Amino acid sequence: MADINTFTCINRIIQGRNSLRQLPDEVSKLKAKRVLIVTDPGLTKTDIPLKVLAQLQGFDTEVYSEVEPDPSIETIGTCADFVRRGRFDMIIGLGGGSAIDTAKCAAVLARNEGDVQQFLGIEKLHNPGLPKILIPTTAGTGSEVTNIAVLSLKQAHTKKGIVSRFLFADAAILDPELTVNLPSAITASTGMDALTHAIEAYVSRFRQPLTDHFALEAIRLIGANLRTAVHFGANIEAREAMLTASLYAGLAFGSAATGMVHGLAMPLGGQFNVPHGVANAVLLTHVMRFNMVSDLNRYRDIAVAMGERVEHLSVRDGALRGIEAVASLAQDVGIPSLQSLSIPREAIDALATDGMSNSRQILPNPRNVTYDGLVGILNQAFDVN
């Protein structure tokens, strides 16, 4: 852990049941007059966009719903062009990580002319974007409180990120009522995504006291509530706990970064269109097992946060218990195996090679990363039925 730490996060987080009612005040604070809601086609089939529009009476508001899952750089560019042509002065991102990442990028690209690819990487945006309010309807990515957006590069069959202080929202509204009707499979995959964020932040080489606090609390909340949220979705207490966990995990990895679960999940998603949360979930325990030897005590802490009793175990056995607890949770919420996703084993070389190009995940990873190490992780994942 570094001697000097920098923790960054957004200015305003509005959280709680029915907190959507605060939206008009937040829009007024930003002096917006022409507002664009960025969402996805699936969400427009629910009543959630109508609930948001009902809060925005008196504002000139339009809805843009052409967001695809795991948005491509082309999708981002199209949305940014729509924002420029429409002369909007504020963006609301509404939905899961794809809609929120699209909204974040469109808001900044509206004020940063150029090809989207030139902004991939760290702090390559030159100008602040339009004001933005982000409203998650899933409990997973934590994107509403991070300065990161992950985009698909279709031609290269991979994913890369834009990291910039200008991607931070002006405000995030976390209303658990908006997550109650989320399908169980999406609840499971997004919940495991949040767990991945928290675990990778806790063991990161870039960790710090604040990220440790948020990461462990996120792990504790997910271990105690994800099963209920998946199998009894109307339980508002579990939904609220999961949304808080996603928030805490976002605050943790926003400063501590993620490791090689994400470093391998991005090519898995880019090459085979595996949803991001599922890609993380099928790799998580295998990367944990690879990384565990770098810091047994940290992995033992994860076991305790997951609710395991480890005081009678050696430190190593306690660390292993944490991995077992994560595997049991994934099984209980219905996460598929890598084999069941119809990924050919012959893809291991391409996945590992692409993983070795993801320096943004290699550097924070607690164990030194090698090509052979990644091949070993992927072989383990394929061997699990």
Secondary structure, 3 states (H helix, E strand, C coil): CCCCCCCCCCCCEEECCCHHHHHHHHHHHCCCCEEEEECCHHHHCCCHHHHHHHHCCCCEEEEECCCCCCCEHHHHHHHHHHHHHHCCCEEEEEECHHHHHHHHHHHHHCCCCCCHHHHCEECCCCCCCCCEEEEECCCCCCHHHCCEEEEEECCCCEEEEEECHHHCCCEEEECHHHHCCCCHHHHHHHHHHHHHHHHHHHHCCCCCHHHHHHHHHHHHHHHHHHHHHHHCCCCHHHHHHHHHHHHHHHHHHHHHCCCHHHHHHHHHHHHHCCCHHHHHHHHHHHHHHHHHHHCHHHHHHHHHHCCCCCCCCCHHHHHHHHHHHHHHHHHHCCCCCCHHHCCCHHHHHHHHHHHCCCHHHHCCCCCCCCHHHHHHHHHHHHHCC
